């Protein structure tokens, strides 16, 4: 196994990385892809539901490698196969314990509470308030917390200090 480190310059970038260890399925997908290249169908047959979400989280963390597998049958279609190329994290940021607590709160909050908050953020975006500062002011929440929620959600994209509704992209 190749040892490579994912460089993290902002504490919010830890959200999808830590999220990988919040579910047994996510952990298994990550561990499998560390040692092997696998297609979506192979992963689904091994681990069932939640595999696509795990792949999206890996992609959001910038840890997912993708290549095409050519079929053994000449009339077959090529398939994407996936791999994880990072085994370590190198963190290069200075933060308070309060901010770490904020990040952990966003990662480990209940799914119901999380989905409700994501819906409120989407309503703010649709109302034209896309900046983290505007959204945090309207919802009376810490800007770091808004950024962490946006980073955790597969329905939102965080681009600097702007939050956008995510497009339904292929993995």
C-alpha positions in Angstrom: 0.0 0.0 0.0 1.4 3.4 -1.0 1.6 5.9 1.8 0.5 9.3 0.6 -0.7 12.2 2.7 -3.7 14.4 1.9 -2.7 18.0 2.7 -5.4 19.9 4.7 -5.0 23.6 4.9 -8.4 24.5 6.3 -10.2 22.8 9.2 -13.4 22.6 7.2 -11.6 20.2 4.8 -11.5 17.7 7.6 -15.3 17.3 7.5 -15.6 14.8 4.6 -12.5 13.0 5.8 -13.9 12.5 9.3 -17.3 11.7 7.8 -15.8 8.7 6.2 -15.6 7.1 9.6 -19.1 7.9 10.7 -20.6 4.8 9.1 -19.6 1.2 8.9 -20.3 1.1 5.1 -18.2 4.2 4.5 -15.3 2.7 6.4 -15.4 -0.6 4.5 -15.6 1.2 1.1 -12.6 3.4 2.1 -10.6 0.4 3.4 -11.4 -1.7 0.2 -10.4 1.1 -2.1 -7.1 1.6 -0.4 -5.9 -1.7 -1.7 -8.0 -2.4 -4.8 -9.6 -0.8 -7.8 -13.3 -1.6 -7.8 -16.3 -0.6 -9.9 -19.5 0.8 -8.4 -21.3 -2.5 -9.1 -18.6 -4.6 -7.3 -18.8 -2.3 -4.3 -22.6 -2.4 -4.2 -22.6 -6.2 -4.4 -20.1 -6.3 -1.4 -21.6 -3.6 0.8 -25.1 -2.8 -0.4 -26.7 0.6 0.0 -24.6 3.7 0.9 -21.8 2.9 -1.5 -22.6 5.8 -3.9 -22.8 8.2 -1.0 -19.4 7.0 0.3 -17.9 7.6 -3.2 -19.3 11.1 -3.3 -17.9 11.8 0.1 -14.5 10.6 -1.1 -14.7 12.7 -4.2 -15.7 15.7 -2.1 -12.7 15.1 0.1 -10.5 15.0 -3.0 -9.4 11.5 -2.3 -11.0 9.5 -5.0 -9.1 8.2 -8.0 -11.1 7.2 -11.1 -10.0 5.2 -14.3 -11.8 3.2 -16.9 -11.8 -0.6 -16.9 -12.0 -2.1 -20.4 -14.4 -5.1 -20.6 -13.1 -8.5 -21.3 -15.9 -8.9 -23.8 -15.2 -6.8 -26.9 -18.9 -5.9 -27.2 -19.1 -4.8 -23.5 -19.0 -1.2 -22.2 -16.1 0.2 -20.3 -16.8 0.9 -16.6 -15.4 3.4 -14.2 -13.4 1.9 -11.3 -12.4 3.7 -8.2 -9.4 3.8 -5.8 -8.3 5.8 -2.8 -4.8 7.0 -2.9 -4.4 8.7 0.6 -3.5 6.8 3.7 -2.5 9.8 5.9 -3.6 13.4 6.6 -1.1 16.3 6.9 -2.9 19.2 8.6 -1.5 22.7 8.2 -3.8 25.0 10.1 -4.0 26.7 13.5 -7.4 26.6 15.2 -9.0 27.0 18.6 -10.6 24.1 20.5 -13.9 25.9 20.1 -13.6 25.6 16.3 -12.7 21.9 16.5 -15.8 21.5 18.6 -17.9 23.3 16.0 -16.6 21.1 13.2 -17.3 17.9 15.3 -20.8 19.1 16.1 -21.5 19.5 12.3 -20.1 16.1 11.5 -21.9 14.1 14.3 -25.2 15.9 14.5 -28.3 13.8 14.0 -29.5 13.2 10.4 -32.9 14.9 11.0 -31.3 18.0 12.5 -28.8 18.1 9.7 -31.4 17.7 6.9 -33.5 20.5 8.5 -30.5 22.8 8.6 -29.5 22.0 5.0 -33.1 22.8 3.9 -32.9 26.2 5.7 -29.6 26.9 3.9 -31.1 26.0 0.5 -34.0 28.4 1.2 -31.5 31.2 1.9 -29.6 30.4 -1.3 -32.9 30.5 -3.3 -33.6 33.8 -1.7 -30.3 35.1 -3.1 -28.2 34.9 0.0 -25.2 32.7 -1.1 -22.4 34.0 1.1 -21.5 32.3 4.3 -21.7 35.6 6.1 -25.3 36.3 4.9 -26.5 32.8 5.7 -24.9 32.8 9.1 -26.5 36.1 10.0 -29.9 35.1 8.8 -29.9 31.7 10.6 -28.0 33.1 13.6 -25.3 30.5 13.4 -21.5 30.6 13.4 -20.0 31.0 9.9 -17.6 28.1 10.5 -20.6 25.9 11.3 -22.3 26.9 8.1 -19.2 26.1 6.1 -18.9 22.7 7.9 -22.6 21.8 7.2 -22.1 22.8 3.5 -19.0 20.6 3.3 -20.8 17.7 4.9 -23.9 17.9 2.6 -24.0 16.3 -0.8 -26.7 18.8 -1.7 -24.5 21.8 -1.2 -21.1 23.0 -2.6 -18.8 25.2 -0.7 -16.6 27.5 -2.9 -14.5 29.7 -0.6 -17.1 31.7 1.3 -19.9 31.0 -1.2 -22.5 28.2 -0.7 -24.2 26.8 -3.8 -26.8 24.2 -4.5 -24.9 21.1 -5.8 -25.6 19.9 -9.3 -26.4 16.2 -9.6 -23.1 15.0 -11.0 -21.8 11.6 -11.9 -19.3 10.1 -9.6 
